[in-house]
Structure formats: structure tokens, C-alpha cells
Amino acid sequence: MLAVAVLAAGKGTRMKSDLPKVLQPLAGATLVERVLASCRSLRPERQLLIVGHQAERVEASLSAWGGLEFVLQQPQNGTGHAVQQLLEPLADFDGELLVLNGDVPLLREQTIADLLQRHRASGAAVTLLTARLTDPTGYGRVFADAEGQVSAIVEHRDCSEAQRRNTLINAGIYCFDWRRLAAVLPQLRSDNDQGELYLTDSVAMLSPAMHVEVADADEINGINDRLQLAQCEAVIQDRLRCHWMREGVTFVDPGSCTLSDGTRFGRDVVVEPQCHFRGDSVIGDGCRIGPGSLIDNARLADRVEVVYSVVRQATVAEGCAIGPFAQLRPGAELEADCRVGNFVEIKNSHIGSGSKVNHLSYIGDADLGTAVKPWRSAAPASW
């Protein structure tokens, strides 16, 4: 059996935000949603979220997630203290406990699955995720043999000069044999600089302890401030763009465009510079988007062209051309082969196939038929 515990109780004071750190957005999802999603494929029997700062707000944000158990940590006195709060809710549990951090959102599903598989195969009491960093300053160093058995974890401030040359660091992600961890949790002590209970200290009490080194060190990046949030956003955006380019999408200037996880593209789509996709947008085959366009929770069928325009919560059928400088607002619905031209705004309206709204127009709460064209009057010859 598997239980997953996500540590999500901290204040995140360095974010300097009224929003709890774990609710900060990253490519269209909150940090904690990303962490929960990373272990969904494991199908854990128990999912526990350890909350503290603005606990009610965090719980409310996850109301749509099924099967979550919320455990209150009050006060917040370190990672070891957080996991001690599981002693009662997991009193009858017998299996593995996977401990994740709510502010480490870049872990891939396969990395977590590998950690669990290696833990089960080795029969270890604890298996921790590690990484090698070019600059490991500030991180605890992990000392292990060639078989991956851990002999010690030494905090950076306690390392000798020779020990500091070790670049293998503790990522703070653990898989425990729960029964063996529960036996040592009450023994944790707060005799350290911060006066807190550290989960790391439990590793020295458990044997054998193993480690699994992550191949991509970016996966273990944590977020404490806005700079690190932006750095993680860049990693996710690069992953998303690379995925879709491999699936047949052309990005003319990839670094200038941003996506959400929910964006879906067909084949032979061309995305010009400075285009942004939000929410659960769907872009059909052969579309050309941009430059300078925003597609937000919209559905575009095949061969749609959008130039310097905003399409938000609208539906566009095949062969339509939109822009430049047009805005399709929520509820706009275009049938096939429509033309929406310069400085046109359409809201909550149905536009029949082959119709044209050429320029400088507002269409709101309307229903236009098929092949509707702009009316033109002939000026008298004497004018």
C-alpha cells in the first residue's frame, strides 16, 4: 500500500504575497496541484495534505480533488514536526509513505515512480531522492557507496572543506517504510540552529537508507521567492514547447510564447512570435496563430488564422480568419469560413458560415445567418 503526504503548511514569507506559497500559479496550475498531479499515476491508497498557513484557503482551492485528507500542522515547527502529524491518521496504515514538498513542482511522474520502485526492490527503510549540482552551496551533502546505500547526510554548514567538494545533495523527497519511520518519529529533537524538528534526522535512525539520483537536476528545484517562481515557469514552458514541437507544431520564436498544461494542438500548426495560450484551449490542424495573439480557453477548428487578436472562451469553426486587432469574447461562436476583420468585437453571438464582419464593428448577443455581408450603399453620381 502507498500513502502520499504533501508538505504544504509553510507561510512562504519570501514570496511577499497574500496568497499562500503553494497556491502560487505556474503555467496555469498552482504549485500544490502540480505536486499532486505528479503522483496521480501511482494511484496511492491515501493522499494527505499537511496544511497550516491559511489552511482553509488551501483546502478550498483543492475542493475538486477527490480523496484528499487534510492534516493540520499548528504551529509549523519543521518538516519532522509536519510528518509527526501523520502518526494519528496513519496509525493503522502499513505500507510506504512518499513525502513530497508542496513547493517543488517540477518532479516528473517517472522520477517518482522510479523512486518508489527502487525503494520496494531494495527493501530499504528509507530511500531519498538526490541530485548532483554544479554549485551545491547551502544543500545537505549525501554520502553513499557505489550500491547507493547512504552512510550520512551532512548539512552544508557542518561540512569540512573536503566534504563540501561532494556535489551529491539531498533533494528533500523521501520514500519511507511507514512502520519503521513511525517508530523513530517521536525521537526527533530540535537541538539545532532553527530549533525545529527535521525529517532529515530520521534518515540517520533508519537502516538501510538508500538514494536514487535524479537525471535532471531541474526537477528538484524548490520555490521560495518570485525569482525561483520565474525560473520554474521557464523550465515548464520549455518542456511544453518542446513536447508540442515534437508533436508537429512549429514555433517561429519559441521563447516568446507561453502555454498552459491544458493547451492542445493539432498537426502542422504554426505559432508566430508573442503568442500565448491559456486554460484548456484546443487548436486544430493547420492553424496559424499570431503574431501577437492570446487564445484563452477557446476551441479553434482546422485551418483557422488568428493575427494580433484575442480569442477568449469562444468557438471558431474551420477556415475562419480573425484579425488583426479583433476580440472574440466569451460566448462568440463562428461557423465555417467566417471573416472577422480589423477592430471587431464579438460577444455572445452566433455568426453563420461564410459571413463577414469586416472592420470597426461590435456584435453582441446576436444571431447572424449564413453568408451575411456588410451593407454598402451606392453614393449618388452627383456627390
Buried (B, 14 or more C-beta within 10 A) or exposed (E): EBBBBBBBBBEBEEBEBEBBBBBBBBBBBBBBBBBBBBBEEBEBEBBBBBBBBBBEEBBEBBEEBEEBBBBEBEEBBBBBBBBBBBEEBBEEBEBBBBBBBBBBBBBBEEBBBBBBEBBBEBEBBBBBBBBBBEEBEEBBBBEBEEEBBBEEBBBBEEBEEEEEEBBBBBBBBBBBBBEBBBBBBEEBEBEEEEEBBBBBBBBEBBEBBBBBBBEEBBBBBBBBBEEBBEBBBBBBBEBBBEEBBEEEBEBBEBEBBBBBBBBBBBEBBBBBBBBBBBBBBBBBBBBBBBBBBBBBBBBBBBBBBBBBBBBBBBBBBBBBBBBBBBBBBEBBBBBBBBBBBBBBBBBBBBBBBBBBBEEEBEBEEEEBEEEBEEEEEEEEEEE
